Amino acid sequence: MNRPLRAGLVVGLAVGAASAWARSRSEDDSSPVVARTFARRNARLARLGARAGGREAVHRAQRVFASAERREELDRSLELRHADDVVRELGAMKGALMKLGQMVSYLDEGLPEAVRHALAQLQHDAPPMSVELASDMVRRELGATPEVVFASWDPEPIAAASIGQVHRAVTHDGQAVAVKVQYPGIADAIESDLGNVGLLFKGIGLSYPGFEPGPLVDELRARLREELDYRLEAERQQRFADYYTDHPFIHVPCVLPEFSSGRVLTTELADGVRFAELERWSQEQRNLAGEAIFRFVFRSFYRLRLFNGDPHPGNYLFRPDGRVTFLDFGLVKEFLPSDIDHIRRLIETVVLDPDPVEFRRAMEDAGFLRPGAPVSDADVTEYFGHFYAHMRERGPHPITSEFASEVVRRFFDVNGPYGSVMKYANVPPAFVVVQRVNLGLFAVLAALDATADWRSIGEELWPWVAGPPSTPLGRLEAVWLSNRESPTGLDASAESPRIDGVGR
């Protein structure tokens, strides 16, 4: 069995056993979220691990007298059975555990292709809630059934994910919309999953003496709880939509606040193809899509001081010539100017004007490295500098699966060649969500084999450099941007007000 998948099942089994004492309470069996309490969710994980263990025992017995060819066939069959079981279980449980499965599906380049394909179903195809439950949720939130609220309503969802599912509808004035309806009971499930967060990071702390789990756990809990508040998501999505109005290749659907509430979110209906189809397009088209995603992430970070922290393949729709629609703004982090300044210092000292001594000091000041750690400046630069390797030189640079996998190893392989530095590394709470750039964005770009002059594009996006456009997309963006920049250097809509009826 593949090592990362085995590790995930073992963690599930261990967590389930460790929390078996938790008190259970009655649950609504009609809920689309299977097992909402702490004990029941962990018990399901324990059973998942037990089933995997049973299959492993049978598998080992079958391999004893099998030929080499038959053993390979048995191994592939076992991997698929494990993956299908994980997909069914996490898809039914939804919540933070399903999000973990989504991440594994595109993050771990070591997974066999068939296993990755099975897990990829979690990106937008979880088991949906019933027609009746979805209708009742709309009625409770918007005051009438969807057939009354909208001129037309498709009871079959077009996507079902970790917290809610999306339906097509048409308003009475003829606008096509996407209506995201939150699963009943998902708040309980998220709270149950959050009960495991502290236990998980205590285990990580055993391998990382420099790791400070308390503030990190608090930050993760805050961000995940925010995802349950569709009013907050609506406000943030509209800030992105307002900023990127009329952008030539970045599109964020506008919110319809009159059809939105705390657990229903209605936006413009966007069109485009999913990630799996994009992967079959030409390399030129994949490069354009990768560049558009890169520009969206870092322009939003440096100019809006907002980061959309869920960059996985299910959250994009693609059209030819680089146009990308960005979906799902439930996990958004807003940054202070001082946070941006920390990142500026890192880029200046490892990319623009490399200086190992100053880079180390910048890493310590930002909280990524324990001050005075007994490691050399060269080792610090070698370890952390990899995250900027695609930008340290000019010219076309492919984001390869090997590069993305090495990023993951530098986060988690404490016994690897950089273990001496990792022992003193930390993730400051303010930058927890930004680590999805390293773990998520690079994995997405690697899946596209995206190639670009990332250094020159970066210099366009860094406000303290503000370099000239370096690509055809950059020239299109420069024309759009010329009408939007404020005298202060921040884009004018970076400080846009909250929307009436949506902000809280």
RASULWO-V58951 format. One record per pair of residues at least 24 apart in sequence whose C-alpha atoms are under 8 Angstrom apart, sorted by the first residue. I is the first residue (numbers start at 1). J is the second residue. D is the distance in whole Angstrom. If there is no record, write none. Layout:
i=I j=J d=D
i=I j=J d=D
This chain:
i=1 j=75 d=7
i=1 j=78 d=7
i=1 j=79 d=6
i=2 j=79 d=7
i=2 j=110 d=8
i=2 j=111 d=7
i=2 j=112 d=8
i=4 j=108 d=8
i=4 j=110 d=8
i=4 j=111 d=8
i=5 j=111 d=8
i=9 j=45 d=8
i=9 j=48 d=7
i=9 j=49 d=5
i=9 j=52 d=8
i=10 j=49 d=6
i=12 j=42 d=7
i=12 j=45 d=5
i=12 j=46 d=6
i=12 j=48 d=8
i=12 j=49 d=6
i=13 j=42 d=8
i=13 j=45 d=6
i=13 j=46 d=4
i=13 j=47 d=7
i=13 j=48 d=7
i=13 j=49 d=5
i=13 j=50 d=7
i=14 j=46 d=7
i=15 j=42 d=7
i=15 j=45 d=8
i=15 j=46 d=8
i=15 j=196 d=7
i=15 j=199 d=8
i=16 j=41 d=8
i=16 j=42 d=4
i=16 j=43 d=5
i=16 j=44 d=8
i=16 j=45 d=6
i=16 j=46 d=5
i=17 j=42 d=8
i=17 j=43 d=8
i=17 j=46 d=7
i=31 j=129 d=8
i=31 j=133 d=8
i=31 j=183 d=8
i=31 j=184 d=6
i=31 j=185 d=7
i=32 j=92 d=7
i=32 j=127 d=8
i=32 j=128 d=7
i=32 j=129 d=5
i=32 j=130 d=7
i=32 j=183 d=7
i=32 j=184 d=7
i=32 j=185 d=8
i=33 j=92 d=6
i=33 j=93 d=5
i=33 j=94 d=6
i=33 j=183 d=7
i=33 j=184 d=7
i=33 j=185 d=6
i=33 j=186 d=6
i=33 j=189 d=7
i=34 j=92 d=6
i=34 j=93 d=5
i=34 j=94 d=8
i=35 j=93 d=6
i=35 j=189 d=7
i=36 j=93 d=8
i=36 j=185 d=7
i=36 j=186 d=7
i=36 j=188 d=6
i=36 j=189 d=4
i=36 j=192 d=7
i=37 j=188 d=7
i=37 j=189 d=6
i=37 j=192 d=6
i=38 j=189 d=8
i=38 j=191 d=8
i=38 j=192 d=4
i=38 j=193 d=7
i=38 j=195 d=7
i=41 j=93 d=7
i=41 j=189 d=8
i=41 j=192 d=7
i=41 j=193 d=8
i=44 j=89 d=8
i=48 j=85 d=8
i=48 j=86 d=7
i=48 j=89 d=8
i=52 j=82 d=6
i=79 j=115 d=7
i=80 j=114 d=7
i=80 j=115 d=6
i=80 j=118 d=8
i=83 j=115 d=6
i=83 j=118 d=6
i=83 j=119 d=7
i=84 j=118 d=6
i=84 j=119 d=8
i=86 j=119 d=8
i=87 j=118 d=7
i=87 j=119 d=6
i=87 j=121 d=8
i=87 j=122 d=7
i=91 j=122 d=6
i=91 j=126 d=5
i=91 j=127 d=6
i=91 j=162 d=8
i=92 j=126 d=7
i=92 j=127 d=6
i=93 j=189 d=8
i=94 j=126 d=8
i=94 j=161 d=7
i=94 j=162 d=5
i=94 j=163 d=7
i=94 j=186 d=8
i=94 j=189 d=8
i=95 j=162 d=5
i=95 j=163 d=6
i=95 j=186 d=6
i=95 j=189 d=6
i=95 j=190 d=5
i=95 j=193 d=8
i=96 j=162 d=7
i=96 j=190 d=6
i=96 j=193 d=6
i=96 j=194 d=8
i=96 j=224 d=8
i=97 j=193 d=7
i=98 j=122 d=7
i=98 j=162 d=6
i=99 j=162 d=6
i=102 j=312 d=8
i=103 j=312 d=7
i=103 j=440 d=7
i=106 j=312 d=7
i=106 j=313 d=8
i=106 j=440 d=8
i=106 j=443 d=6
i=106 j=444 d=7
i=106 j=447 d=8
i=107 j=405 d=8
i=107 j=439 d=7
i=107 j=440 d=7
i=107 j=443 d=5
i=108 j=405 d=7
i=108 j=408 d=8
i=109 j=401 d=7
i=109 j=405 d=6
i=122 j=161 d=7
i=123 j=161 d=7
i=123 j=312 d=8
i=123 j=313 d=7
i=123 j=314 d=5
i=124 j=159 d=5
i=124 j=160 d=5
i=124 j=161 d=5
i=124 j=314 d=6
i=125 j=159 d=6
i=125 j=160 d=5
i=125 j=161 d=6
i=126 j=159 d=8
i=126 j=160 d=5
i=126 j=161 d=5
i=126 j=162 d=7
i=127 j=160 d=7
i=128 j=157 d=7
i=128 j=160 d=6
i=128 j=165 d=7
i=129 j=165 d=8
i=129 j=183 d=7
i=131 j=155 d=6
i=131 j=156 d=7
i=133 j=184 d=8
i=134 j=181 d=7
i=134 j=183 d=8
i=137 j=181 d=7
i=137 j=182 d=8
i=137 j=184 d=8
i=138 j=181 d=7
i=138 j=264 d=7
i=141 j=261 d=6
i=141 j=262 d=8
i=141 j=263 d=7
i=141 j=264 d=7
i=142 j=259 d=7
i=142 j=260 d=7
i=142 j=261 d=7
i=142 j=264 d=8
i=163 j=228 d=8
i=168 j=269 d=7
i=175 j=268 d=8
i=176 j=268 d=6
i=176 j=269 d=6
i=177 j=266 d=7
i=177 j=267 d=6
i=177 j=268 d=5
i=177 j=269 d=4
i=178 j=266 d=6
i=178 j=267 d=5
i=178 j=268 d=6
i=178 j=269 d=5
i=178 j=270 d=8
i=179 j=264 d=7
i=179 j=265 d=6
i=179 j=266 d=4
i=179 j=267 d=7
i=180 j=264 d=6
i=180 j=265 d=5
i=180 j=266 d=6
i=181 j=263 d=6
i=181 j=264 d=5
i=181 j=265 d=7
i=182 j=263 d=5
i=182 j=264 d=6
i=187 j=228 d=7
i=190 j=224 d=8
i=190 j=225 d=8
i=194 j=221 d=6
i=207 j=414 d=7
i=207 j=423 d=7
i=208 j=414 d=8
i=208 j=422 d=7
i=208 j=423 d=5
i=208 j=424 d=7
i=208 j=425 d=7
i=209 j=423 d=5
i=209 j=424 d=6
i=210 j=369 d=8
i=210 j=370 d=6
i=210 j=423 d=6
i=210 j=424 d=4
i=210 j=425 d=6
i=210 j=426 d=6
i=211 j=423 d=8
i=211 j=424 d=7
i=211 j=425 d=7
i=211 j=426 d=5
i=211 j=427 d=7
i=212 j=426 d=7
i=212 j=427 d=8
i=215 j=428 d=8
i=215 j=429 d=6
i=216 j=427 d=7
i=216 j=428 d=7
i=216 j=429 d=5
i=216 j=432 d=7
i=219 j=429 d=6
i=219 j=430 d=8
i=219 j=432 d=7
i=220 j=432 d=7
i=223 j=331 d=6
i=223 j=332 d=8
i=223 j=333 d=8
i=224 j=331 d=7
i=226 j=330 d=7
i=226 j=331 d=7
i=227 j=330 d=4
i=227 j=331 d=6
i=228 j=262 d=8
i=228 j=263 d=7
i=228 j=330 d=8
i=229 j=262 d=5
i=229 j=263 d=7
i=229 j=330 d=8
i=230 j=260 d=8
i=230 j=261 d=6
i=230 j=262 d=5
i=230 j=263 d=5
i=230 j=264 d=7
i=230 j=265 d=6
i=230 j=330 d=7
i=231 j=260 d=7
i=231 j=261 d=6
i=231 j=262 d=5
i=231 j=263 d=8
i=231 j=265 d=8
i=231 j=502 d=5
i=231 j=503 d=6
i=231 j=504 d=7
i=232 j=330 d=8
i=232 j=502 d=7
i=232 j=503 d=6
i=232 j=504 d=7
i=233 j=329 d=6
i=233 j=330 d=5
i=233 j=331 d=8
i=234 j=260 d=8
i=234 j=265 d=7
i=234 j=329 d=8
i=234 j=502 d=6
i=234 j=503 d=8
i=235 j=498 d=6
i=235 j=499 d=6
i=235 j=502 d=6
i=235 j=503 d=5
i=236 j=329 d=7
i=236 j=332 d=7
i=237 j=328 d=8
i=237 j=329 d=6
i=238 j=499 d=8
i=239 j=493 d=8
i=239 j=494 d=8
i=239 j=496 d=7
i=239 j=498 d=8
i=242 j=493 d=7
i=243 j=493 d=5
i=243 j=494 d=7
i=246 j=480 d=8
i=247 j=477 d=7
i=247 j=480 d=6
i=248 j=323 d=7
i=248 j=476 d=7
i=248 j=477 d=7
i=248 j=480 d=7
i=249 j=292 d=7
i=249 j=322 d=6
i=249 j=323 d=4
i=249 j=324 d=6
i=249 j=473 d=8
i=250 j=292 d=7
i=250 j=296 d=7
i=250 j=323 d=6
i=250 j=324 d=5
i=250 j=325 d=6
i=250 j=326 d=8
i=251 j=323 d=7
i=251 j=324 d=6
i=251 j=325 d=5
i=251 j=326 d=6
i=252 j=325 d=6
i=252 j=326 d=5
i=252 j=327 d=7
i=253 j=325 d=8
i=253 j=326 d=8
i=253 j=327 d=8
i=257 j=501 d=6
i=257 j=502 d=6
i=258 j=501 d=8
i=260 j=502 d=8
i=261 j=502 d=8
i=270 j=317 d=8
i=270 j=325 d=7
i=271 j=317 d=7
i=272 j=317 d=5
i=272 j=318 d=5
i=272 j=319 d=5
i=272 j=325 d=8
i=273 j=317 d=5
i=273 j=318 d=5
i=273 j=319 d=7
i=274 j=313 d=8
i=274 j=314 d=7
i=274 j=316 d=7
i=274 j=317 d=5
i=274 j=318 d=6
i=275 j=313 d=6
i=275 j=314 d=7
i=275 j=316 d=7
i=275 j=317 d=7
i=275 j=318 d=7
i=278 j=318 d=7
i=279 j=447 d=8
i=279 j=448 d=6
i=283 j=448 d=8
i=283 j=449 d=8
i=283 j=450 d=8
i=285 j=320 d=7
i=285 j=321 d=6
i=285 j=322 d=7
i=286 j=322 d=8
i=286 j=448 d=6
i=286 j=449 d=8
i=286 j=450 d=6
i=287 j=448 d=7
i=287 j=449 d=8
i=287 j=450 d=5
i=287 j=451 d=6
i=287 j=452 d=7
i=288 j=321 d=7
i=288 j=322 d=5
i=288 j=473 d=8
i=289 j=318 d=7
i=289 j=321 d=8
i=289 j=322 d=5
i=289 j=323 d=7
i=289 j=324 d=7
i=290 j=322 d=8
i=290 j=445 d=6
i=290 j=448 d=7
i=290 j=450 d=6
i=290 j=451 d=8
i=291 j=322 d=8
i=291 j=450 d=8
i=291 j=452 d=7
i=292 j=322 d=6
i=292 j=323 d=7
i=292 j=324 d=7
i=292 j=473 d=8
i=293 j=324 d=7
i=295 j=457 d=8
i=295 j=461 d=7
i=298 j=461 d=7
i=299 j=461 d=6
i=302 j=340 d=7
i=302 j=461 d=7
i=302 j=462 d=7
i=302 j=463 d=7
i=303 j=463 d=7
i=303 j=490 d=6
i=303 j=491 d=6
i=303 j=494 d=7
i=304 j=490 d=7
i=304 j=491 d=7
i=304 j=493 d=8
i=304 j=494 d=4
i=304 j=495 d=8
i=305 j=334 d=6
i=305 j=335 d=5
i=305 j=336 d=7
i=305 j=337 d=8
i=305 j=340 d=8
i=305 j=494 d=7
i=306 j=332 d=7
i=306 j=333 d=6
i=306 j=334 d=5
i=306 j=335 d=6
i=307 j=332 d=6
i=307 j=333 d=5
i=307 j=334 d=7
i=307 j=433 d=8
i=307 j=434 d=7
i=308 j=332 d=5
i=308 j=333 d=7
i=309 j=333 d=7
i=309 j=433 d=6
i=309 j=434 d=7
i=309 j=436 d=6
i=309 j=437 d=8
i=310 j=436 d=7
i=310 j=440 d=8
i=311 j=436 d=7
i=311 j=437 d=8
i=311 j=440 d=6
i=311 j=441 d=6
i=311 j=444 d=8
i=312 j=440 d=6
i=312 j=441 d=7
i=312 j=444 d=7
i=313 j=444 d=7
i=322 j=473 d=8
i=333 j=433 d=7
i=335 j=430 d=8
i=339 j=430 d=7
i=342 j=366 d=6
i=350 j=381 d=8
i=350 j=385 d=7
i=350 j=388 d=8
i=350 j=392 d=7
i=351 j=388 d=7
i=351 j=391 d=7
i=351 j=392 d=5
i=351 j=393 d=8
i=352 j=392 d=8
i=356 j=380 d=8
i=356 j=381 d=6
i=366 j=428 d=7
i=367 j=426 d=7
i=367 j=427 d=7
i=367 j=428 d=6
i=368 j=425 d=6
i=368 j=426 d=5
i=368 j=427 d=6
i=368 j=428 d=6
i=369 j=424 d=6
i=369 j=425 d=5
i=369 j=426 d=6
i=370 j=424 d=5
i=370 j=425 d=6
i=370 j=426 d=7
i=373 j=424 d=6
i=375 j=420 d=7
i=375 j=421 d=6
i=379 j=418 d=8
i=379 j=421 d=7
i=380 j=421 d=7
i=383 j=410 d=7
i=383 j=418 d=6
i=383 j=421 d=7
i=387 j=438 d=7
i=390 j=454 d=6
i=390 j=455 d=7
i=391 j=453 d=8
i=391 j=454 d=5
i=391 j=455 d=4
i=391 j=458 d=8
i=392 j=455 d=7
i=393 j=455 d=6
i=394 j=453 d=6
i=394 j=454 d=7
i=394 j=455 d=5
i=394 j=456 d=7
i=395 j=452 d=7
i=395 j=453 d=5
i=395 j=454 d=8
i=395 j=455 d=7
i=395 j=456 d=8
i=396 j=451 d=6
i=396 j=452 d=5
i=396 j=453 d=4
i=396 j=454 d=7
i=397 j=451 d=5
i=397 j=452 d=6
i=397 j=453 d=6
i=397 j=454 d=7
i=398 j=449 d=6
i=398 j=450 d=6
i=398 j=451 d=4
i=398 j=452 d=7
i=399 j=442 d=7
i=399 j=445 d=6
i=399 j=446 d=5
i=399 j=449 d=6
i=399 j=450 d=6
i=399 j=451 d=6
i=400 j=445 d=8
i=400 j=446 d=5
i=400 j=447 d=8
i=400 j=449 d=6
i=400 j=450 d=8
i=401 j=443 d=7
i=401 j=446 d=5
i=401 j=447 d=7
i=401 j=449 d=8
i=403 j=446 d=8
i=404 j=438 d=8
i=404 j=439 d=8
i=404 j=442 d=6
i=404 j=443 d=6
i=404 j=446 d=6
i=405 j=443 d=8
i=407 j=438 d=7
i=407 j=439 d=7
i=408 j=438 d=8
i=408 j=439 d=6
i=463 j=489 d=7
